[in-house]
Amino acid sequence: MSNPLPMLTLTIICATLWLTSGAGGTGTDTGGDNSSGGGCIPSERAALLSFKKGITSDNTSRLGSWHGQDCCRWRGVTCSNLTGNVLMLHLAYPMNPDDDLYYTDVCDDYTTLFGEISRSLLFLRHLEHMDLSWNCLIGPKGRMPSFLGSMKNLRYLNLSGVPFKGSVPPQLGNLSRLQYLDLGSSYLGYGIYSKDITWLTNLPLLQYLGMGSVNLSGIAGHWPHILNMLPSLRVISLSFCWLGSANQSLAFFNLTKLEKLDLSFNNFHHTYISSWFWRATSLKHLVLKDTGLFGELPDALGNLTSLVVLDLSGNANITITQGLKNLCGLEILDLSANRINRDIAELMDRLPLCTRENLQLQELHLEYNSFTGTLTSSIGHFRSLSILELNNNNLRGSVPTEIGTLTNLTSLDLSNNNFGGVITEEHFVGLMNLKKIHLSFNNLSVVLDADWIQPFRLESAGFASCHLGPMFPVWLRQQLVYITTLDISSTGLVGNIPDWFWSFSRAGSLDMSYNQLNGNLPTDMSGMAFLELNLGSNNLTGQMPPFPRNIVLLDISNNSFSGIMPHKIEAPLLQTLVMSSNQIGGTIPKSICKLKNLSFLDLSNNLLEGEIPQCSDIERLEYCLLGNNSLSGTFPAFLRNCTSMVVLDLAWNNLSGRLPSWIWELKDLQFLRLSHNSFSGNIPSGITNLSFLQYLDLSGNYFFGVIPRHLSNLTGMTMKGYYPFDIFDKTVSKFDDIWLVMTKGQQLKYSREIAYFVSIDLSGNYLTGEIPLGITSLDALMNLNLSSNQLGGKIPNNIGAMRLLASLDLSINKLSGEIPWSLSNLTSLSYMNLSYNNLSGRIPSGRQLDTLNVDNPSLMYIGNSGLCGPLQNNCSGNGSFTPGYHRGNRQKFEPASFYFSLVLGLVVGLWTVFCALLFINTWRVAYLGLLDKVYDKIYVFVAVKWASMTMSAAAAEREHTTNTM
């Protein structure tokens, strides 16, 4: 694949040195052994030393050689062999070819140069090449120096990656000899912008223009006309520039030398056909990724016969035309993430096939579309393919064996489709260069002979949800020396993991989750090379051995591990530790405090006891899940250092004491569950400052006092502020902890969907005072449970504003007054319980309220003697009953004696059985065990029936009195 960038740069550098040094002048390279003919010019040496003084940090000693008289020998400095003048200053961040610094904040990298660009460089009057790229040379003001426009001999200026802020100085237009200009920042967008680029028209020799991530949103739509006035341009790179349109019309097209055009990540949002660049027939690279372009590709695409790279990924509703067939030199075609909903055979028919077999196309990216149909044998015609990405489509049928003839193939990804059938040796017979294969999430069976000699050396393999089992795939044994990433999760494997399987020498990532593997792990895994190891959801037993030393992610959840945690956890790189839902006991070892990089800790649903270690060195923890153990002590004080905490679950333990007032300092907290402990005291008022909080559960504790007033500050529970937390992004895209949530009058199980559940549960405490009015502003709240407290006052009138409320439980309190009629506005409400309060007046009806508990709506209001409506009480002066709630005479006239007899018979019967138990020992033991389990149910039953009986009798007596009068 030809790339114009390195060749263009080299050409400009060579031309610079040739023209300025004179014929035969070679220049002195940085740090070379050749001495310059004229030696170092003293004034230029002084200018360089002054520049060095402006460097405040040079941790890699790139300027360590900058001493002595001959500055031409200094690293990064090149002089003319004829005159001794400094021609080149090259201090770019030293990069490897594979480094991608585009997503890097250079000011966070201690290896870069820190400081500012000194004005002393103006004394380098013969300087033609200056490269200071990817250094933090922004100075105190952070702006690009305008004096650079006075260095008029410059032919090459590269300041890319330097995180400047403010406007690009138009004085750069004075550099009339400039051939190469790169001002591109990183994607972070530090705030560098330009509202006027007309100064570019003063650079007639410019061949390379890089302004990636420079905000050009203020230049309106005339930018193509300005570029069209630079006929020497070969490369234009304007990605992430906030450009709003590319549908300008150019009367004369002057960019006849243009070889590369990168307009990716802009906001065009118009059709492909209306764009100006289709007349650039000299193009070799055209990158239009994520530009919002859509529609049919123009026929003019067929005129770009020099195209080597065509990237149209990340757009929408693209239609491929026959013009694509003319691009016989195309090496890379990327149509990924375009939502193309067509038969793949139609596309394959339009790919360039200028000879009997296409020997040019090397990379074909069609992933993340909606391609349908089957993959046919024609795929075998593309013999030069090295990368074939068809994942995340709707392809079906079998995988053609012709894939096995693509001898240059290094990467094959067919995952997340509907392929079926069997994969055999024939599919791999010619793939001697294969490094990566991903077949995950298809209905494929991989059947390979154990003795088959494989022609490839896999580095990455994914077979998740394919069928490999039940026997462990012995053929993998040949790949253990080479493989670095292996996913065989959900593949139907059964039985013990063979000993040979643990002989990985390079494995960085292994996922064997969701199988039926059993047995013990090796006694010592500390020397294994794993960075990520997921053994979750199997039947593994025994004690967890010492962790691999270099492990970053470890998941052994949902197994049957027992014993205690490893006493010494020596894994300094560990970020994610998931050991939930096992039978691990003992205490949490103090060595866990040494895991300074830990961000996700899940030890929930185990048998852990004792106090939580005070890990003052752990500051990066974002997810802490310790629920459903037997942990004791007080609220962990070290969590105050974890200011990035998102999820905190300490529920179902034996923790006690008060909640700290500093809990509001955990400003990123979205999920807080402390239920079913022995916490006491007031709920800290600062908890309402957790503006991202969307799940709050303090139920089943001993909190007293009033509910904090300023609940309206919990904007994470409003429609404007609600945003689901990304808990499943932290655990290899799997998060299967079961959360028991008290909602709709019962405990419901939640897993991944808990991230979308907005809830407040303060039930089962000793809270007093009124319900804060601000709670009604939480219009994204789905569950509100304040039951079993001692709350008084009225239900807020504006409660109907909580439109997403699905479950409301205010039962067993001391609430008084009328039930607000705004409750009828809660169209999402499916459960409500207002029983056992002191409410009075008419019960509201209509809309959603008429659908609640239709069999016996009175259960929602029982225990409120002053209510009338759906109960048996008439509402004098308030109109008639709502017809939907009238239950008829049978229920109305049930005699009180019937209920009294029922209760009396129950009591007598129980005493009879109890007396018998005094003389039969086995009955007595069984009975006492059962008694604990049914006591609560009997109590509730008797209480409800007694209240219903009393109210029915009273209603009957009132009506009887009325009739007799």
N, C-alpha and C positions, 0 to 999 in steps of 0.2 A: 504494500500500500504506500503510495507516494504521499508525502506530507510537505506542503510548501513552506511551512513555518521554519524548520531548521535550515533548509537550503537558502531561504530568503535572508535569514539572519546572518548566516555565514557569508553570503554574497556581499551584504552591506558592510560587514566588518572588514572583509578582505579589500573591498573597494576603498574603504576609509583609509586603511593603512597604506595602500598603494599610492593613492592620490596625494597624501600629505607627506609621505616620506620620500617621494621621488622614486624614479625607476631604480629598482634593485634594492630599495630600502626595506628592511625586514622588521624593524622595531625590536624592542627588548620586551620579552614576555615577563609576566609577573613572577618575581622570585627566581628568574633564570640566572644562568651562569655568565651569559654574555654581557659585557659592559658596554654602555653606550659610547658612541664615538665622541660625543661632545660632553659627556657626563651630565649630571643632574643640574638643571637651572636653579640657582639658589632661591630666587623669588618663588619658584614653583614648589620647591621643597618646603619653604616657609608656609606657603598656602596649604599644602597637604598636612603639615603639622598643626596648623590652626584648625583644619577640618577635624583632625584627630582629637583635639581638645574638646570639640563639641560632642564627641562620643562618650556617653556617660557609663556605658556598660558594654564590655566585649568579652563575654565569658569563654569564648572559644579561641581567643587570641588571634583573631584574623588580622589584627593590626599589630601583632607582636613583633613583626619584622620591621616596623616603621621607626627605624633609628639609623644613625650613621649618615654619611654625607651623600651617598648615591641613592637618591629616591627611586631611580629606575630599577633598582633591585628589590624594592619593597613589594610585598604581596598585593596583588590587585592593581598594580601600576605598570603601564606600558609606555615606553618613550620611543621617540624617533631615533633611529641609528645615525641619522645625518645631523640633526640639530639638538638632540637631547631634550626636546620639549615633550611634556606629558601629553600623549595622544588618547590614552584610554584609562579610565578609572572603573574597574570592575569589582564591586564588593557585594554582589548578589548573594543571597542566602544559598549556601552550597546544597544543591538538591540531587537526590538520586533520580534516575529516569522514571521510576514508578511513584515518586512522591506526588501527592495531590494536595497542594497548599490552598486550594480555592476555598476550602471549608475551615481554614485555620485563622485564628486571631494571633497574628505574629507578636503582638505585645504581651501575649501569655507564654511565649516561648523564650526561655532564658538564653537560647543559643543564638538568637538574632542580635544585631547591633541596636543599641538604644542611644538616643540622643537627638541631634538636629543636624540639618544640612547647613553648613557654614557658608556665609557670603564670601569667605576667602577663596572659594572655588572660582570666583570671577577672575582671579589672577592666573588661572590655567587657560590662557587665551587661545591656545592651540588645541584644547581638548575637543575631541570629535566623538568620543564614545563614552557614555556614562551610564552605568547600570548599578543602581542602589536598591534593586527590587527585593521585596519580602524582608525588609528590615523595619524596625520601629523608630524611624527617623522623622518624627513629627514635630519635635520641639514643644515648647510650652503652649503655643497657640494652636497647634495641630493643623495648620494650614499649609498648603503647598506654596513654597516660596515663589514670589513673582519675579525675583531677580534671575531665575533660571532663564527667563526670556532674553537676557543680555549675553548669554553664552552662545554667540552667533555662529561659531564654527561647528556646533554640535550637528552630527549626522544621525546619531543613535542616542535615544534617551529612553531609559526603562525605569520607571518608578512604580511598576505594578506591585500590588500587595502592600504598599506603604499606606497605613490607615489614615490618610489625610481627611480633614473635614473642611467644610466651606466650599467656596466656588473655585473651579479650575481657573487659574489666572489667564486672561486673554493675551498676556504678554508672550505666551508661548508661540503666538503667531509671528513673532519676530525671528524665529529660528528657520529662516527661509531655506537652509540647506538640509533640513531634517528629512531623513528617509524612513526612520523607524521611531514611532512614538507609542509607548504603552503606559497608560495611566490607570489601567484596570485595578480595581480593588478586589477584596474577597466578597463572597456572597453576603457577608454580614452587613454590608452597606453602611459604612461609617459616617455617611452624611455628606460625601463629596458630590457636588452637582455642577451643572453648567446650564444657564438659561440662554446662552447664546454661543453657538459654535461657528459663527461666520469667520472667526480668526483662522479656522482651518484652511480657508481658501488662499491664505498667504503661504501655504506649504506645498508648492507645485511639485516637488520631488518626492513627496511622501508615498511610500510603498506599503507601510504597515501602520494601521491605526487600531489600537486597543484601548477601549474605554469601558470595558465590562464593569458593571455595578456602579458606574457614574450615573447619577440621577439626571436624565435628560427630559424629564416630563415637561419642563417649561419651555422647550424649544418648538412647541406646536408640531405642525406636520411638514415643515419644509426641510427636514434633515436630509432626505434623499437628494434634493436639489444641490445642497452644499457638497455632499460627497461626490456628486456627479461632476463637480468642478475640479476634481483631483484625478486626472486621467492616469497617473502612475500607480494608483492603488492596486495592490495585489491581495492584501488581506484586510478585511474589516471585521472587527470583533466588538459587538455591541450587545452582549448578553446582559440581562438584569438591568436594563437602562430605563425602564418605565416608559418605553416608547409606546405611543397610543395608536399608531396606524402605519401601514406600509402600502397603502393603496393609491399612492401618488402616481401621476402620469408624467413621464419625462419626454419632452419633445425630442431631444437629442440624447443618445446614450453614449457617454464618454468612457465608461468603466470597462473598456475592452480588454484590459489586462487582469481583471479581477479573477483570482483563483479560489479564495476562501471567503465565505460570508457566513458569519455567526450572529443571528438575531434571536437566539434562544431566550426564553423566559422574559418575554415582553407581552404587551396586552393589545394585540392587534384586533382580534375578534371581528374579522371580516373574511371574505372568501379568498381562497388561494388565487383564483383567476385574476382578481383585481390588483395583485401585488406588482411592484415595479421591477423586481429582480429577475424575472424570467427572460429578460433580454441579455443577461450576462452569460453569453454562450461559452465563455472561457472558463467558467466555474469548474473547479474540481471538488470543492467541499461546500455543501449547502446544509446548514444546520438551522432548523426552524422549530426546535423542540419547545414545547409549552409556550406557544405564542397565541393560542386561541384561534388560529386559522382553521377554516372548515370548508367543506364542500368538495367539488370535483377538482382534481388536478388539471391544469390547462394542457392543451396539446403541445404548447411551447416547451413543456418539460422534455419532450422528445428531442429538442434541439440542443439540450445540454449534454452533448455526447462525450464531453471530457469528464463528466462527473465520476468521482471515485467514492465519495461519501455523500449519502443522502439521509438526513435525519429529520423525520417529520413526527417524531414521537410526542406523546402527551397532548395531542390536539383532539379534535372530535369530528365525527361524521365525515370522514374522508372517503372519497371515491377514487379508486385507482383507475387510470385510463390506459389505453394501449400505448401511449407515448413512453411508458416505462420500458417497453421492450427494446427501445433504441439505445438504451444506456449500456452498451456492451462492455465498457470499462468499469462498471460499478463493482466495487469491492465490499462496501458496507451499506446495507439498507435497513433502516430502523423505522418501523411503523408501529412500535409498541404503544400501548395505552391510548388507542384512538377510538375505542368503542366501535370497531368495524364489525358489522353484523352481516357477514356474507359467507358463502361457501368458500372454503380455502382453495378448492380446485380452481375457482375463478381467478384468485390472486396468482396461484402458481402458473397459470396459463399466461399471465401478463408479466412475469419476471423475464428479465433479459436472457435470451437463449440464442445468441447470435451465431453459434456454431452448433454442431450436433450435441455437444456437451459443454455447458458453461464452465469455463476454466478461470473465471475472474471473481465471481461472487464468493466472498470469504465469510461474511457475517450476515445472517438473516434474523432480525429481531421482530417477532410478531406477537410477543407476549402481551398479556393483559388487554385482550380484545374480546370479541364475541364470535370469533370464527367458528363455523359449523362444518359439517361434512366429515369426510374421511381423508386421511393422508394416504396418497396413492404411491405407486411405484415410481412415479416421475421424480420423486425426491432424489432418486439415485443419479439423475442427470447432472446435479450440481456438485461435481467432483471436487471442487476447490473449497467447499464449505469447511470452515474450522469451528464456527459457532452457529448452532441452530437453537433458537429460543422460541418455543411454541407454547409455553406454559400459560395457565390461566385463560383458557379458551373453552369452547364447548365441542371440541373435536371428539369423535367417536370411532368405533370400529377397531380393528387390530392395527398394531404398529407394523408397517411394511418391513420385510426383511432386507429390502434394498438399502435401508439405513446402514447396514453392515458393509456396504461398498464405499462409503465415504471415508476414504483412507486418511484424509487430512483433518477429520473431525476431532476437535479437542474438547468441546463442550456441547452436551445434548441435554436440553431441559424440556420435558413433555409433561411436567407435573400439573396437577389441578385441571384435568380434562376428564373425559368420559371414555378413555381408551379401555378396551377389554382384550381378553385373549391371553396368550402365553408368550413370554419372552424366553427365547432359547439361545443357544450358542450361535445360531445363524445370524442373529441380529448384531453380533459383535465380531464376527469373524475377521473383518478387515479393519477394525478400529484400533490399529496399533498405536495411534497418537492420543487416544481418549484419556482425558484427565478428569473430567467432570461429567457425571450422569445423574439426572434427577427425574425419577418416574413417579414421585409421590402423588398420592391422592388420585389414583386411577383404579380401575378394577382389573389390575394386571396380576398374573401369576408369573413369578420369576423362577424358572426351572432350569438350573444349570448343573451339569454333571460335576461331581466332586473332584474327579480326576482331570477335568478339562484344563488344558494349559491356556491361560488367558493371554491375549496378545497385548493388552494394555496395562498401564500402571495408574490406577485411579488415585486421585488426590481428594476428591469430594464425591460422595455418593448418597443419594436420597431415595429410599424406597418406602417411605411412610405410607401406611394404609394399602400397600400392595400385599400380595400373599407370598410370604417366604416360608412359613412354617408348615407343619408344627415342628419339624426338626430344625435345628440350628443350621444355617447355610454354610456348609463346609467350604464351598468355593471361595468364601471371603478370606480364607486363611492365606491365600496367595497375595492378597492386597494389603495385609497388615503392615508390611514394611513401608508402604508408600502413602497410605491413606491418612488424611488429616481431619476430614469431616465425614461422619457416617450417621445417617438417620434411618434406623430400622424400627421405628415406633409403629405400633398398631399393625404388625405384620403377622400376627397369629403364632408367634413363637411360644413354645411350651417346654417346660423342663428346666434343667440346670444350665447355666452358662458354662460352656466348656473352658477348661483351663487355658487352652491355646489362645482363646479370644482376647485374653488380657495381655498378650505380648505385643501390643501396639508400640511402635517406636516413635511415631511422629503424630499420633492422633491428638488433635486439639479439641475436637468436639464429637461427642458420642451421645446419641439419643436412642435409648431402648425402651422408652416408656410405653405404657398401655399394651403390654403383652401378659403372658402368664408364666413368667420366669420365676423360678424358685431357687431355694438353696441359699448358701452364704456367699458373701463377697470375699475376695482374697484378704488374708489377715493383715496385709500391709499394702496400702495403695499410695503411700507417700512419694514413691519414686516414679510413679506414672506421669506421663506427659500431658494429661488432660488439662484443658482450659475450661471446657464445659462438659459436664457429665449429668445426664438426665436418666435416672432409673425409676422414675415415678410410676405409680399405678401398676405394680407387679405383685408377686407374692414372696418377695425376698425376706429372709429371716436372719436371725443372729444379731450380733452387735456390730455397729458401724465402725469400720477400721479407721485408722488415721487418714486424713484427707490427702489427696495429691497436693504437693507443695505449691504448684503453680496454678491451682484451680481458681477460676474466676466465677463460675456458676456451678452449683451442686444442688440437684433436686432428687431426693429419695422419698418423696411424699407418697402416701397411700400404699404403704407396704406393711410388713409385720416385723420391722426391726424392734429389738428389745434391748434390755441392758441400759447402760448409761451412755451419754455422749462422750466422745473422746476427751480425755482429761487435758491433753495438749493439742490445741488446734494451731498448727503451724502452716498457715496458708495466707501470707500477707497480701496477696492479690485478690482475695475472695471478695466479691461484690454481692452475690446472690446466694443465700443459703436457705433451702426449703426442705424441712424435715417433718412436715406436718402429717397428722393422721398415721402415727405409728404407735408403738407401745414403749417409747423411750422414757425412762424414769431418771431418778436422781436429780441433781441440781444442774443448773446451767453453769458450765465451767468458766472460771474467771479468765481463762486464756482467750475467750471470745472477745475480750476487750482489746486485744491486740490487732483485731481486724479493722484497721483504720479506713479501709476502702469499702466497708460493708454498707450497702444501700438498701438491701432487701433481706429481711430476716423473718422467716415463718417457722415457728416451732409449735404451732397451735395443735390442739387435739392430741396431746400426749399425756404422760403421767409425771411431768416435771413438778418439782416441789422446791421449797426453800425460797430465798429472796433473789430478786433479779440483780445481777452484778451491777455495780455502779461504774459504768464504762466511760470515764471522762474523755478518753481519747477517740471515741466514736462520735464523729460529727457529721458524717455524710448519710446517715440513716434516713431513708425516705419512707420505708414501709416496715413496720414493726408489728408482727402478728404473733401474740403469745397467748391467745385465748384458749379456754377449755383445758386448763391444767390445774394444778393445786399450788400455784405460786403465792407467796405471802409477802408481808412487808408493806411498805408505803409506795406511793406513786414514784416511779424512778426519777430521781433528781437529774441524772445525766442527760435525760431527754431535752433539757433546756438548751443543750449545745446543738441539738439536731434541728436547726432552724429550717431545714428543707423537708421536714416530715410531712407526708401526704396522708398516710393511712396509719392509724394507731388502734390496735385491738388488744385490750387486756381483759376482755369479758370472761365470766365464769372462772374466777380464781378466788383467792382468799385475801385479796389486797384490802387495806384499810387506811384510815387517816383522811385528811382533807386533800382536796385537789389544790395544787399550787396556784397562786395568783398569777404566776408568770406564764400560764398555759397560753395566754393570748399571743405570746412571742412566737409560737409555732404558726406563723402567718400563712403557710402554704397548706395547712391541714384541711383535708376535705372529708375525711372519714374518722370519726371518733366513737369508739365503742368501749365503754367501761362497765357494762351492765353486770349484774349478779356478782357483786363483790360486797365489801363492807365499808365502802367509802361513806364519809359523813361530813357534816358541816354545810355551809352555804355553797351553792353553785357559784363559782367565781363570776363576777359581772363581766370580767374581761373576755369571757368566752364568746360574747356577742361581737367581739372585734375580729373573729375568725371569718373574714369575708368570703373565703372560698369553701367554707364548711357546707356540706350537703347531706351528711348523715351524722346524727347525734343520738346516741343511746346511752343514757345514764340510769336505766331502769334497774329495779331490784337492789337498791342500796339504802342508805340511811340519811340521804340529803334532807335538810330542812330549810326553813326560810322561804323567801319568795323566789319566783322565777325571774331571772334577770330581765330588766325592762326593755332594753334596746335591741330587741330581736330583729327589728327592721334592718340592722346592720349586717345580718347574715345574707348578703346578696347572692351567695352561692345557692340559696334556696329560692331564688326568684327567677323568672323567665329570662331576665336580662343577664344574670350572672351565672346561671347554671352551666356547668361544663363537666362531662363525665371524666373521672380520673382513669389513667391508663395503667391500671394495676396489672393487666394481662400482658403488657409489653415488657414487663420485668422478668417474666418467668418462661422464656422460650415460647411465647405466644400461647401458653397454656396456664389457666388459673382455675383450679377445680376445688378449692376449699368450699365447704358447704357452710353457709351462713344461715342460722336460724333467726328469723325476724318475727317478732310479735306484731301482727297486723291482721286486720279483718277478723279479730276475735280468736285467732289461732296462730300457732307457730308455723310459718311457711319457710320452705327451704329456697335459698337463693345461691347462685354460683356467680358466673360472670356478670349476670344482669344486675348484681348489687351495685355496680358502678353507675347505673342509671336510676337508682332508687333514691329518692329524696325523702328524708324521714327525720322526725323528732320523737323520741320515746323517753319520757321522764316518769313513767309509771312505777308504782310500787315503792314510793318514797314517802316523806313526811312534809311535803311542800305545802305552804300556806299562802294566803294572799289571793289576789285575783289573777286571772289569765291576762297577760300583757296585751294591750290593744295592738301593739306592733306586730304580733304574730300573724295578723291577717294580711300583712303585706307580702308574706312568703308565698307567692302565687305559683311556685313550682313544687310546693310541698305535696307529697303523695300520701304520707302517713303521719298522723298526729295522735299520739297516745299519751294522755295525761292522767290516766285512770289510777285509782287506788292511792290518792293523796288526800289532802285536807284543804283543797282549793275552795275558795268562796267567791262571792260576787256573781256577776252576770256573765253569760256567754257573750263575747263581743258581737255587737250587732252586724259588723261588716265581715263576719266569717264567710259569707257567701262569695267574697272576692277571691277565695283560695280555690280557683277553678279546677286545679288538677287533683284536689284532695279525693282520694279513693277510700280511705279508712279514717274514721274519726271516733275516738274512744275517750270520753270524759266521765266515765262511770265511776261510782264509789268516791264521790267528793262531797262538797257542801255547797254546790252551785245553786243559785236561787234566781228568781225572776222568770221571765218568759223565754221560751225558745225562739231565737231570731228567725223571722220568716225568710231571711236571705239564704238559709240553708237550702231552700228549694232551687237555688241557682247552681248548686254543686252537681253539675251534670255527670261528673266522673265518679260520684260517690256510690260505692257498692256495699259499704258496711258502716253502721253508726250505732253507738251505744251511749245513751245518756242516763242509764238506770242508776238508781240509788243516789239521788241528789235531793235538793229541795226545790225543784223547778215547779212552776205553776203556770196557769193559763192554758190557752188553746194550743194544741200540737199542730204545727204547720203541715201542710200537705201539698200535693201537686208535683209535677215533673218527676225528678229522680226519687223523691221521697216516697212516692206511691209504689215504687218497685222494691223497696227494702223490706226484707223479712216478711214477705207477703203471707206466709202461713200463720204468723202470729206477731204482728207489728208491735204489740204491747210489750214484748220482751225488751225492746229498745228503750222503753220509758218506765219500766217497772220500778217501784220504790220512790216515785215522785207523787205523793198523795194529792198535790194540788193541780195536776195536769188533767186535761180533758180533751177528748177528741177520739182517736183510735182506741183509747182505753174505754172501760165501761162507764166512765163519768160523762154525763151530759154537760154541755157548756151553756149555761143559762146566759142569754143575752148575746151570745156570740154566734148565732146561726146554728144550722143543723150539722150533723155529722157529714163528713165526706163519704159518699156512698161506697167507695172502694174499701173503707175500713170497717163497715158495718158487719158484724159477725152473726147477727140473728139471735133469736130468743133462746136457742139451746144453750149457748154459752152465757147468755145474760142471766139466766135463772138457775144456774148450778147452785144447789143449796150448800150452805156452809157446813151443814152436818155431814155431807158426803166427804168433804175434805178432812173434817175432824176425825171421822171414822177411819179414813185412809191412813192418817198419821198415827192414830191410836193403834190400829192393827199392826202397822209397821213396828211400832215400839214394843208391843206385846210379843210379836214374833221374834224380834231380836233378843229380848230377854229370855225367851224360851230356849233359843239356840245357845245363848250364853250359859245358862244353867247346865245344859247338857255338856258343854265344853269343860265344865269344872271336873267332870268325871272321866273324860276321854282325852288322854294326853296328846295323841297324834292329831286329833281335831283341834286341840287348843293351839298347838304349834302352827298348824296351817292357817288357822283363823287369824292369829295375831299377825302373821306375815301379810295376809290379805288385807287386814284392817287398815294398815298404813297406806295402802294403795287406793282404797275406795273411800276413805274418810272425806276427802275434799269433795268428791262427786256427790256423796249423800248429803253433805251439808248444803251445797248449792241447790240441790233438788228440793230439799225440804224448805229452804228459805224462799225460793221462787214460788212454790206451790202455796205456801202460807200467805205470802203477800197477795197472790192472785185471789185466794179464797177470801181474804179479808176485804179486798176491794169489791169483789163480786157480791159478797153479802151486804156490804154497805150500799152498793148501787141498788140491789134488789129491795132493800129496806126503804131507801128514799123513794123509789118508784111506787112501792106499795103504799107508802104514806100519802104520796101525791094522788093516787087513784082513790084512796078512801076519802080524801077530802073532796 
